[in-house]
Amino acid sequence: MNVTTESVWADLEKIREQAPLVHNITNYVAMNTTANALLSLGASPVMAHAEEEVEDMVKLAKALVINPGTLSKDWVRSMHKAALQAKRLNVPVVLDPVGAGATPYRTRTNAELIAAAPPAILRGNASEIRAVAAALGVAVATEEAATKGVDSQHSSESAVQAARSLSAAYGCAVCVSGATDYCVQGDRVIGIQNGHPLMSRVTGLGCTASALCGAFAAVNPSPWLASAHAMAVMGIAGELAAAKASGPGSLQLCFLDALYTLSREQIARHLRIGG
């Protein structure tokens, strides 16, 4: 298995043809952005977090994305119920451990979600991945395993070993986002070198990356390939958007347009794979 123009394009075509339903239990900050990104990609988003309906919604979904960015005890219960239902039904789960490392409660909540129902894909920045690895006892905790708000204090390269440990312990693909996005599963590690610095100035784009992982996991049975394809499309769309945008505000609009119009030729021209 390898990531190529053809493999990325094949999955993107499947998403556009099948319009898979992606169930998101996500945060208030990113909800609109992620829903619009999924629609622009070709998927069908639903944002449902009520404890009374999440299990029924999972039955309809092709993927579940859990994002505890704006935490509440009610939402945490919904996340656990939805994740367990998804595991029972073999629906792929993507978990974005937003802000893990920032507070003990946030770190513990994310670690408990992983332990209770290991996701197919765990996607976060370097600080988040290091923090949950330490909390779960699969990596050594250090004073540096801290998160500033929801922003990473580390390069993505610094979390590759923690990602390997998490993948080995929980059988999931782990995606560490950064200047290079590393997708790890077992002994497989691939670096996606697409993206643009302006993307870090738009709130919710990290959450959007996790949502796109959900869309690709809905059409590709390999969590590792799905995460790599999602990060490639995310990064390429960001580059195309930045070339037209004059700042963060217009980048959001151009990013959605880039997802909607992304072509095989653009993927071939821009895809950059590293080790």
TORLODREN-783074 format. One record per residue: residue in one letter; x, y, z of N, C-alpha, C, O, CB in turn. Coordinates in steps of 0.001 Angstrom, whole numbers, plus 500000, padded with zeros to 6 digits. Each point is the difference from the previous one (the first is absolute). Last residue first. Glycine has a CB too. Layout:
// TORLODREN-783074
AXYZXYZXYZXYZXYZ;...
//
This chain:
// TORLODREN-783074
G509279510825504103500139498839500857499553500264501420500061499106500843501799500167497738;G495949503270497052501321499844500610500025498764500883498999499296500135501354503190499799;I496625500191495773500111498910500970501429499933500508500954500061499224497192498648499641;R498190504700498311501390499844500431500059498995501155499440500229501072501113502151498202;L495934499815496519500225498991501038501486499846500299500806499771499098497114499034500176;H500019504155497216500358500536501319500387498938501034500667500334500979497802501524498520;R500134497373495771500945501117499968500529500353501392501147500426500139497661500441497848;A497823495774501368501253499557499396501063501085500061501180499712500199497528498782498297;I496919502592502928500629499061500936501359499573499463500983499998500740496755499189500032;Q499664503430496417500525500790501113500674499114501041501036500363500557497170501332499053;E499625496228496774501186500715499533500622500839501120501222500077500118497800499978497571;R496858497710503038501114499058499960501289500710499607501062499717500554497353498428498861;S497975504978502852500068499100498847501184499045500133500907500202500808498018501559497748;L497524501840504461501282499300499930499987498933498904499081499185499917501262501242502534;T496148502828499212500452499924498611501273499168499823500509499890498885498454502333500762;Y498892498510504668498889499725499084500484499741498572499433499174499285499099502252502149;L504510499941502012499512498640500241498968499604498952500022498886499477500403501395502980;A501055504133497455501060499100499545499603498540500225500263499151499148501457502621501356;D495440501660501103499947499925498536501039499007499470499732499256499057499460503134500852;L500867498529504679498798499236499653499878499841498489499657498924499510499208501918502564;F504607501878499454500244498607500376498801499126499645500164498911499449501342501856502411;C498279503950497647500755499372498917500273498526500283500079499192499075500963503018500422;L496814500363503838499149499888498819500713499264498873499431499119499356499419502999501299;Q503618498797503249498907499076500307499116499776498785499642498864499688500404501888502693;L503399502485497367500506498634499907498883498990500272499916498973499326502362501826501390;S497045503890499809499763499502498649500547498591499826499540499271499121500542503073500026;G500623499623505055498572500019499690499702499431498632499141499131499852500626502841501603;P504809498589500109499270498866500570498522499960499636499443498920499803502164501143502041;G501377502519494657500129499897501443499163498850500514499417499255499213501012503200500952;S499900498627495231500763501161500449500202499989501508500682500873500538498418500422497536;A500150494579497908499495500769501139500894501196500310501193500004499694497797497906501228;K501810498595495688498975500960499587499592500958501109499469501077499730499728497231498671;A504025498148502178500465500686498788499014501057499534500380500922499279500843497017500068;A497766499144504290500935501055500392500505500784498797500302501188500110500370497432501851;A496549497570497354499254501115500590500925501159500333499667501157499740498668497229501188;L503554497604497509499248500647498921499239501217500516499918501027499326499866496760499512;E502454499576504332500956500680499122499282500756498885500317501154499711501389497078500801;G495695499067502344500527501160500703500986500790499160499984501231500017499687497549502100;A498674497135496248498950501026499955500452501264500714499684501107499562498564497103500356;I504624498126500337499968500530498630498940501081499876500246501042499393500544496750499712;G499500499923505026501158500849499746500004500616498614500324501176499837500922497423501741;M495302498322499604499937501173500868501149500969499672499780501199499828499131497405501991;V501100497210496084498961500869499430499880501289500805499855501081499430498904496900499727;A504182498797502529500487500486498712498997500962499375500375501076499534500901496789500141;M497538499918504264500963501074500273500591500547498708500319501186499919500212497763502289;A496476497388497484499306501179500523500966501149500224499695501141499651498620497372501430;H503441497313497637499276500630498895499293501271500463500000501009499296499690496741499640;A502420499652504350500994500623499114499332500704498828500396501106499634501258497139501019;S495639499271502326500542501200500657501003500721499111500014501229499940499647497676502277;A498527497024496211498953501018500098500534501276500631499714501099499525498568497099500655;L504530497989499640499851500652498704498958501117500056500200501070499426500456496788499452;W499836499650505037501259500676499687499915500733498667500362501173499910500874497087501394;P495146498985500160500080501273500717501265500786499670499976501229499933498693497739501886;S498666497454495077501296500161500656500046501345500728500055501039499343501057497512498897;P495141500079499030500078499155501195501328500087500741500110499496501117498315498998497763;N498687505204498108501229499212499904500161499175501277500040500572501090501044501176497405;V495281501328500820500097499351498684501239499135499849500136499287499006498615502619500060;A500103500627504949498702499461499591500080499245498680499137499168499716499768502707501489;A504764500559500639499842498709500660498680499336499618499869498778500062501534502054501832;F499457503538496584500829499035499276499925498614500635500063498993499293501467502868500030;A496131501665502771499454499788498661500808498959499233499432499140499327499732503218500663;G502404498985504266498776499221500095499408499695498637499559498879499748500022502152502457;C504092501853498080500427498621500261498783499088500098500028498868499518502031501964501684;L497124503709498515500342499437498692500534498576500146499753499152499142500752503158499998;A498607500043504794498744499713499305500270499398498621499309499073499579499573502811501666;S504793499636501238499443498775500585498695499612499319499750498818499763501325501750502424;A500899503475496550500836498884499560499476498683500545499981498994499290501992502532500603;T496029502449501586499583499646498642500818498832499462499467499130499310499850503247500297;C501882499537504475498780499204500161499478499547498643499480498893499863499960502368502240;G504114501677497837500450498727500542498831499050500193500089498814499684501811502346501443;L497151503208497571500508499201498881500624498694500469499996499021499255500401503083499482;G497607501538504074499170498889499555500561499178498860499401498989499632498738502342501112;T503274503835499901499560499061501017499145498896499382499234500232499064500840501601502651;V503957501043496066498551499805499870499559498960501020500427498847499940499623501750497585;R504533500662501626499337501231500440498477499901499931499299500960500317502695500309498908;S501171495361499229500034500036501463499326501245500562499789500089501210502318498600498716;M498509500639495360498943499136500524499946500030501525498933499819500586501328498722497408;L503155503609499349498804500809500247498860499174500586499105500543500648501578500946497476;P503550496542500394500001500604501341498752500814500308499624500113501166502827499952498682;H497391495690496807500497501377499928499923500621501384499048499735500733500215500487496852;G500777494497499533499420500952500942500624501369499841500910500194499193498637497949502396;N502257496402497525499166501053499429499436500891501089499970499632501175499460498876496912;Q503362497275502008500680501286500121499229501143499347500586500999499582501559497767500463;I497522496051502384499310500794498980500484501430500153499801500616501047498141497858498937;G504074496422501525499902501436500233499322500683498825500408499837498850501657500087502564;I498037494824500994500077500821498796499839501463500385499198500339500870499884497778497709;V501785496479503492499996501439500292500124500736498674500889499717499198500156499950503115;R498221495012499992499835500888498843499926501452500454499182500362500846499624497813497900;D501380497688503967501325500459499577499935500933498794501032500346499423499915497529501458;G494784501931502008500982498928500048501369500535499633500455500996500561497778497323498870;Q498950505236499375499297498792500435500969498835499927500549499692498942497212501201500258;V501826504951499999500728498869500553499041498850500267498919500209500552502778501344500472;C499202503635496501498975498980500192500709498690500313500837499527499231497529501645499190;Y502824504475501607500460498618500036498834499065500286499270500183500974502999500573499796;D498744504467497140499017499156500675500479498556499923500187499456498912497910502146500527;T504541503361500496499838498719499320498997499186500804500119499908501222502256500145497824;A497761503957502522500554500430498716500077498807499044499709500119498810501620501712502337;G495341496851502321501026501022500177500477500471498646499297499836499003501406499161503186;S496272496680500591499992501111499052501052501039500368500359500171501165497204499439498417;V501517494889501018500550501150500724500104501156499016500771499942499042500529498571502585;C495953496495498866500418501080499103500427501187500847499221500523500797499207498690497369;V500644495117502211500194501252500726500556501027499030501017499768499346499377499017502851;A496733496156497913500875500902499269500073501300500789498992500466500531500423498476497214;C499602496444504920499425501071499179501066500647499123501198499868500251497071500548501517;G501883496081501944499661499491498675499431501034499055499318499648499038500288498218502038;Y502221502308503668498556500065499774499570499609498587498813500039499678501135501733502024;A504706498205500005499201499652501176498517499877499686499309499171500592502374501983500804;A501512500205495273500274498629500415499083499565501135499548498855500041502821501440499247;S497399504168499219499526499106498955500196498543500400499121499167499780501405502579498505;L501238501591504531498534499980500048499433499024498978499074499247500303500928503135500472;S504617498341499140499624499298501226498489499897500130499478498948500369502615501862500722;R499711501693495332500289498577499825499526499195501209499409498930499856502571501657498711;A497789504080501727498985499483499082500198498508499757499027499246499964500815503009498948;A503387500009503574498774499861500793498873499442499143499200499187500464501511502728500998;Q503238499108496314500193498823500849498789499770500900499590498858500206502888501529499747;V497537503467497294499897498770499194500166498764500869499274499023499818501616502209498192;A499306503664503136498944499112500507499896498692499230499101499202500264499674502814500459;S504250501711498275500273499630501387498980499019500562500230499408501055500825502808499242;E498639499798495283501013498946500061500200499498501425500295498824500210500830502185497803;S496050502736501028499360498699499784501004498855500095499653498901500433498653502216498110;S502575503319504291499954499646498588499380498622499859500046499189500925501988502227498582;H496624501793504657501044499119499511499869499794498497498929500193499424501153498671502806;Q496834503393500785501267500604500380501177499195499471501144500252500377497770500680501663;S495548499781496422501133499157500332501204500836500379500242501065499433498895497187499029;D495523503066502270501105500107499055501180499156500461500253499871501198498993502438498172;V496454498754502831499885498828499116501129499989498981499966499219499049497539500782501246;G503326502231504229498642500038499473499754498741499197500029498894500539499982503627499398;K504419497142500908499598501378500223498615500185499395499860500144498786502555500676501205;T500207494641502028499322500619498876499611501418500382499493500235501097499655497525498097;A504736498142502350498953500952500366499463500666498745500690500104498987500381500291503262;A502880496435499277498793499463499366498798500839500381499060499516500630501915498174499391;E503594502869501646499739500677498732498739499509499315499597500562498982502830499753500780;E499431497881504290499503501347500293499615500723498726499221500953500028502213499132502009;T498230494642497856501058500984500248499366501337500298498817500218499740502783498555498754;A497220495466501141499558501381500156501213500889500259500920499621500725496833499617500169;V502152496022496337500456500642501223499524501436500031500217500751499050501788497750501036;A495273497483497453501177500828499768500345500682501308499149500129500881500265500236496670;V496916496801502222500745499366498905501212500821499585500746499612499100497132499355500113;G498433501898504195501123499190500443500757499297498907500722499040500269498052500672501768;L497421503561498030499644498589499862501148499066500364499858498778499958498545501877498264;A502156504082501820498880499721500900499605498527499977499554499458501011499643502875498639;A504153499240497341500488500003501377498890499630500973500225499235500937501464502503498450;A497129498767496145500892498846500118500537499892501421500072498905500560500555501308497012;V496821503544501282499151498816500212500853498737500106499641499073500726498478502042498017;A504187502944500441499294500058501281499145498766500232500015499439501096499973503037498738;R502295498149496029500939499700501081499282499951501345500304499153500841501539501940497853;I495651500245497599500351498583499883500968499595501107499857498924500582499793501189496930;E499169504446502204498844499184500371500326498513499967499628499259500910498876502519498196;S504736501312499377499829500103501454498847499133500480500098499358501045500817502965498888;A499892497995495370501052499272500711499808500026501508500165498976500663501378501573497484;N494021499899498995501320500594499834500995499283500914499624499127500783499345503115498610;G496911494927498687500196501192500806501344500625499711500786499477499210497747499574502556;R497943496331497322500677501096499297500092501228500897498989500499500496500177498623497297;L499656495204501742500211501030501013500785501117499332501126499783499554498844498536502384;I496858497263496279500978501056499743500015500951501190498955500477500442500704499339497046;A497775496348502868500733499557498817501126500968499693501091499599499597496844499303499501;P500473500686506033499543500460498689500746499315498869501047499388500207498371502800500809;P499301495960504101501104500481499166499529500401498604499314499225499334502234499304501952;A496003501210503389499648499586498640501072500524499051499831501059499397497674498944501141;A503128500358504177498693499344500005499620499451498633499412498923499899499907502594501937;A504749501024498864500061498713500676498685499238499911500002498776499865501693502183501669;I498592503457496712500855499090499235499988498611500616499880499002499289501571502923500027;L496281501490502977499316499693498743500801499001499174499434499069499426499527503211500591;E502977499407503922498918499057500303499224499619498746499584498850499857500239502130502434;A503538502322497378500609498699500259498920498954500276500108498865499536501954502269501375;N496560503345498585500454499433498727500611498618500189499760499103499191500645503208499958;T498293500016504724498826499687499178500416499361498675499419499001499577499338502912501485;R504630499732501837499390498770500498498811499584499140499841498818499695500908501775502617;T501348503532496739500902498886499694499373498677500411500031499031499242501950502478501053;R495725502391500859499986499810498542500881498810499599499618499186499159499984503291500523;Y500387498842504838498687499476499617499942499684498517499494498953499595499467502358502249;P504960500796499974499866498585500362498671499395499556499962498858499543501516501586502396;T500551503560495169499478499862501367499886498519500321499847499184499091498880503014500749;A503567499010496210499768501357500501499499499981501440500438500810500818499057499942496848;G501326495312499627501225500569500544499807501379500575500843500484500756500396498187497620;A495573499780497787500570499074500975501365500533500444500821500402499176497942497622499781;G498139503981497679500475500626501221500525499052501049500266500427501123498138501306498409;V498778495997496785500243501449499991500438500492501376499308499784500995498991500479497180;P501481495146499130500153500311501425500320501476500233501085500337500475499693497320499902;D496606499234495838500889501157500011500136500456501452499078500624500524500242500082497101;L498991494559499540500027500808501222501046501091499865501150499736499646498093498296501732;V497579498315495456501134500915500018499900500815501281498961500600500277501164499511497168;V497733494895500625499962501153500897501282500799499849501094499436499988497428499321501633;P498290497327495386501290500574500398499832501277500814499158500847499700501858498163498257;V495650496723501975500063501324499374501318500649500426500265500099501198497175500150498784;N500497495348501353501156500072499099499994501281499166500411500000498840499617497502501069;L496939501089503775499513499949498629501125500067498961499735500014498798498171501047502009;R502935499158503949499109498842499827499605499811498543499871498870499528499268501480502787;K503374503460498855500833498800500072499150498749499792500419499065499318501166502115502245;A496165502922498710500753499900498751500883498756499987500106499326498976499866503170500830;Q497732498551504157499067499543498961500722499817498669499766499022499290498348502162501879;L504318500688502337499742498583500258499032499410498981500161498859499567500253501544502861;A500448504224497371501207499241499659499789498503500213500415499190499171500988502793501452;A495146501026500662500135499929498546501193499143499602499906499191499078499042503069500727;K500362498585504788498924499165499460500141499829498493499842498897499478498650501881502362;H504544502137500331500232498612500382498932499080499402500324498941499462500763501846502665;M498360503817497243501159499514499254500289498544500319500272499207499099500665503101500887;S495713499938502454499571499732498623501140499429499166499796499091499194498532502760500987;R502645499591504180499186498780500039499528499616498596499997498823499639499261501753502699;V502971503488498052500940498893500209499249498680500071500447499009499424501128502527501792;W495945502453498537500590499642498710500970498836500142500088499150499114499657503216500133;D498352499371504684498963499388499172500562499542498661499702498900499535498586502538501580;K504481500960501886499797498623500444498934499295499165500095498797499757500580501881502554;S502353503070495446498970500019501031499723498554500374500193499102499180498776503080499959;L504773501049497554499612498886500850498794500317500880499845501114500501502521498163499481;T499956502125495294499271500754501021499324498978500909498892499540499727500729502478498722;G503170496041498433500614501318500122499328500889501023500684500688500757499976499105496902;P499284495166500665499595500589501278500613501376500240500549500261501070499220497442499821;N498936498758494964500868501154500206499574500716501284499085500823499964501286499430497527;I498787495146498950499827500504501362501046501064500270501198499779499819497859498010500954;V498372499397494895501108500877500380499693500593501371498970500647500189501562499891497375;L497867495051499028499714500837501160501245500795500343501088499439500124497202498912500747;A499358498870494522501151500320500845499523500894501135499015500726499867502603499075498176;K495299498436498937501110499221499465501300500283500752500986499281499835497896500732497930;A495607500345503903501236500628499547500991498998499424499972498811500319499678502936501397;L495959497493500472499830500537498653501314500429499361500084500175498784497659500565501888;K501947497635503842499486498931499141499879500445498546500088499177499089498679499905502872;V502368504022501464501145499176499588499560498871499079500741499609499098500414500941503053;M495564502123499867500661500690498899501196499206499494500262499951498798498984502237502144;D498387496259502838499200499834498782500668500672498811499938499490498881497987500407502508;E504063500664502814500117498601499588499201499727498727500447499250499132499878500096503265;V499452504990499629501278499727499346500133498548499540500565499743498938500436502047502459;E495227500647501030499935499592498594501314499554499388500006499517498868498153502039500946;E500943500032504851498825499192499668500003499486498557499258499071499680499490502251502001;E504560501729500184500194498641500485498871499072499560500214498806499787501023502121502166;A500325503423495260499077499664501077500148498531500369499980499125499135498420502656500089;H503912500641497111500694499700501246499074499631501157500489499663501078501266501874498160;A499100499379495011499011499533500969500711499581501271500850499109499979497601500137498177;M502167502718496597500531500412501295498954499656501053499052500756500213502349501124498755;V499994496530495691498941500198500975500679500310501331500956499330500391497419499099498381;P502974501467495467500240500114501433498716500024500810498970500496499542503110500718499935;S499924496857495602498766500516500590500182500073501517500057498960500655498530500067497449;A505055501283497370499380499162501030498735500657500524499671501127499630502576497953501002;G500887502868496202499067499082499362499310499070500973499138499214499607502261500911498394;L501663503914502479500743498810499584499103499034499230500457499304499092501046500956502897;S496619503575499992500814500382498846500787498815499463500211499882498793499957502435502117;L497311497070503045499118500200498851500807500340498747499723499474498922498451501300502623;L504190498932502467499521498678499582499073500099498801500089499191499076500120500015503276;A501244504809499568501117499307499346499572498616499523500339499592498889501290501674502548;N495307501307501081500167500529498647501136499316499253499908499783498792499206502394502008;A500197496651503707498840499591499203500144500481498563499750499244499061498804500821502990;T504689501294501094500147498597499623498828499512499156500189499210499075501119500416503011;T498591504835499585501126499814499082500103498556499531500171499740498809501031502128502328;N495603499255502184499626500522498680501096499753498972499728499610498865498874502136502248;M502296496961503407498876499259499428499640500469498583499850499180499093499300500485503227;A504379501725501133500315499464498671498812499442499248500144499586498850502064499910502027;V497565502491503610500884500876499236500114499546498556499996500819499080501270499685503002;Y496305496948501243499282501161499492500865500853499074499507500546499013499126499443503066;N502502494734498370499893501178500863499323501173499311499935500071498773502110499174502387;T496973495291497969501127500918499938499696501275500769498929500141500589501722498911497191;I497781496016500260499748500569501326501183500920500240501056499568500463497609498387500447;N499300499784494342500958500779500772499429500355501366498926500593500098502037500321497778;H498384495537497578499406500468501257501078500676500839501004499382500354497264498763499595;V500954500766494628501031500074501038499378500649501227499635501175499980502247498981498303;L496556497286496800499573500769501166501085499915501076500370498912500441497177500651499028;P503290500053495045499811499265501255499594500931501146500488501125500110501202497194499114;A498566501791495440499551500983501001499767499341501364498891500066500530500048501287497631;Q502545496840497268499207499336501035499412500954501024499019499660500662502407498373499016;E501409503406496580498951499133499440499053499480501078498793499911499777502785499430498406;R502214503316502986499092500813499187498856499164499428498888500504499839503026501007499595;I501477496279502976499266500905500896498979500800499212498850500135500419503140500016501107;K500914497128496014499027499198500758499165500885500932498785499831500107502776498190499779;E502026503979497773498877499686499111498927499178500718498807500229499802502766499834498245;L502388500787504264499225501238499851498804499779499076498905500495500268503183500863500107;D500991495122500157499181500191501194499146501258499904498845500008500427502893498802500905;A501277500338495161498993498939500029499087500150501216498786499833499887502803498635498909;W502156504412500760498907500350499098498893498952500019498819500343499940502813500876498626;V502328497967503886499268501135500581498773500317499151498901500184500523503242500750500439;S500755495800497392499301499500501189499195501107500675498886499766500468502920498528499853;E500885502770495884498865499153499632499238499509501220498772499921499969502465499385497993;T502743503239502612498941500822499406498763499161499727498878500418500288502847501082498685;T501111496371504734500324500522498683498879500929499551498940500073500621502395497847498805;V500677498810504920499186501174499701500492500595498691501157500401499878498415500056502587;N500542494181499211500749501245499959499042501133499655498917499775499461503207499013499859;M498415495452501889499155501200500000500874501241500000500980500087500741497193498683500482;
//
